[in-house]
Amino acid sequence: MEYTMEHFFMQAALREAREAASEGEIPIGAVVVCGDRIVGKGHNRVEALGDATAHAEMQAITAAASALGSKYLPECTLYVTVEPCVMCAGALAWSQIGRVVYGTADPKKGYSTYSNKILHPKTEVTAGFMEEECRALMEDFFKKLRR
């Protein structure tokens, strides 16, 4: 398999997810890329902040908007290890993100379980990118939690 910049960026999201796991958070990580540069990154901080909205995507969107000085991100791509939930998909729609690349689907809480129309109409989606690595991280986390 050829290693591409997309792999590099998803690896960055996976590092964020591992950071979340090391903090006792559900291991989801995200990075926002503009051009060939990471302009925002984040991982779940729900427990640390006591905030149900402190998802990885929300952290990454906020950081990217701050770095770029714009609430709109049409030239950007979000790489996230797990399919965004409805809340995060709504935030991605409001930010007008150009593209979303996610690793593993979330059959319980993923936005596509409800509707594929939640994202901005111009947002392109690539699902299942580096799916095995992303899914394994989640499965390992929940196996350890259930012990």
Buried (B, 14 or more C-beta within 10 A) or exposed (E): EEEEEBBBBBBBBBBBBBBBBEEEBBBBBBBBBBEEEBBBBBBBBBEEEEEEEBBBBBBBBBBBBEBBEBEBBBBBBBBBBBBBBBBBBBBBBEBBBBBBBBBBBBEEBBBBBEEEEBBBEEBEBEBBBBBEBBBEBBEEBEEEEEE
